[in-house]
Amino acid sequence: MASEEGTENCVGWAARDPSGLLSPYRFNRRVVKADDVSVKITHCGVCYADVAWTRNKFGDSKYPLVPGHEIVGIVKEVGENVERFKVGDHVGVGTYVNSCRECQFCDDRLEVHCEKRPVSTFNAVDMDGTITRGGYSSSIVVHQRLIRD
């Protein structure tokens, strides 16, 4: 279960190619920033999108791909600006984990319409340039505005 990134802090189930076969994969989650929440994942739903992207049905899959965007878990760490959540809270994570937070849509809390494109929970490029990996894993880091209680 190797990764290109060195010492890994998360384990997930990843597709390595369009066969869609999932196998264990160790990787690094991004560092928790001031407005982020780190969640220990306890459950993740299964959706057709998971199957479609693991099998590269849309032609844009970034392998290794860890699917999953219907996530439930327990807060394990919060950034210094997070007031709404605390360690131990039970929370949910949906389709998005980040957005630019600078455009009018983000200002209106309509991140789904973000002018720079909202950052999907998996198979997307996050604001720091990392590839997002989804809920078929042990933990996830999400901007606090996209956490549901």
Secondary structure, DSSP 8 states (H G I E B T S, - for coil): ---TTSS--EEEEEE-STT--EEEEEE------TTEEEEEEEEE---HHHHHHHTTTTS---SSB----SEEEEEEEE-TT--S--TT-EEEE-SEEE--S-SHHHHTT-GGG-TT--EESSSSB-TTS-B---SSBSEEEEEGGGEE-
